[in-house]
Amino acid sequence: MEGSDALQHIDKYGETPLFDCPRCDEESAKANVPLHIWHCTACDASGWISGFGAPNKGLPATRINDV
């Protein structure tokens, strides 16, 4: 499965099924959409999922409290 195809099958945790790693071509990469990153367990490569044609939504905003 290609990374862009995997992004069409996001589970309830915001993760994709395993797909072909763009670096080593093993089907052992997985993306985490809320974090906007992917990681391959075979070659330990990682990167941004925007490389698969997904829009970069960035990380959710967090509130900063002054102490």
C-alpha positions, 0 to 999 in steps of 0.5 A, spaced: 500 500 500 502 507 498 502 512 503 497 516 500 492 510 500 494 508 507 491 515 509 484 514 506 484 508 512 485 512 518 483 508 524 479 511 531 486 513 533 488 517 527 493 511 525 494 508 518 495 501 516 502 499 514 504 501 508 510 501 503 516 505 506 519 510 501 526 509 504 526 501 504 520 499 500 518 494 506 511 494 508 512 496 515 511 504 515 505 507 519 503 514 520 500 518 526 495 523 523 494 527 529 502 528 530 503 529 522 508 524 522 510 517 519 515 512 522 518 505 519 520 499 524 524 496 519 529 501 517 527 506 523 526 512 518 521 517 519 518 524 516 512 528 515 506 525 512 505 531 508 510 528 503 504 523 501 499 529 499 496 530 505 495 537 508 499 539 513 494 541 519 500 542 524 499 540 531 493 542 535 494 549 539 495 548 546 493 554 551 499 557 555 498 559 562 502 564 565 504 563 572 
